[in-house]
């Protein structure tokens, strides 16, 4: 999961509407990993310090359960393609889409648009349906 554009708005940075409930939902239903430039070295400490500006301490404690990934150039380097993953991001490069296509899992990408009303509720509902299908 990305951070900017998913949990935090990109303009006038703040916690996205519904992000606390969204965090609780995904952590109770999925094994979650960060896929963000804020911790692509496998260490989430800097990311968590940054997120502490936007979320209450009880939510921050929950965010600590999300595991960081390691990648260099493309976020897809941090994905285990042998696992049943879902990638949440607001923007991906064409090369990343190509990599997903190469592994037959482009449908595992969910693009988030926080400009749409109730976006994280809609994403939670979509995730719930996907989970019931698998």
Long-range contacts (C-beta under 8 A, 24 or more apart in sequence): 1-26, 1-32, 1-33, 1-34, 1-35, 1-36, 1-66, 1-87, 1-88, 1-89, 2-35, 2-36, 2-75, 2-88, 2-89, 2-90, 2-112, 3-34, 3-36, 3-38, 3-47, 3-51, 4-36, 4-38, 4-90, 5-89, 5-90, 5-91, 5-112, 5-114, 6-88, 6-89, 6-90, 6-112, 6-114, 7-51, 7-54, 8-51, 8-54, 9-114, 10-90, 10-114, 13-54, 14-54, 15-54, 15-55, 16-114, 16-119, 16-120, 17-114, 17-118, 17-119, 17-120, 18-118, 18-119, 18-120, 18-121, 19-55, 19-120, 20-55, 20-56, 20-59, 21-120, 21-121, 21-124, 22-120, 22-121, 22-123, 22-124, 23-55, 23-59, 23-62, 23-63, 24-62, 25-124, 25-127, 26-124, 26-127, 27-62, 27-65, 27-66, 29-127, 29-128, 29-131, 30-86, 30-127, 30-131, 31-67, 32-65, 32-66, 32-67, 33-66, 33-67, 33-68, 33-69, 33-78, 34-66, 34-67, 34-68, 34-69, 35-69, 35-71, 35-75, 35-78, 35-79, 35-87, 35-89, 39-68, 39-69, 40-68, 40-69, 40-70, 40-71, 40-72, 40-75, 40-78, 41-68, 41-70, 42-68, 42-69, 42-70, 43-68, 44-68, 74-99, 76-100, 81-105, 84-134, 86-110, 86-127, 86-130, 88-112, 88-123, 90-114
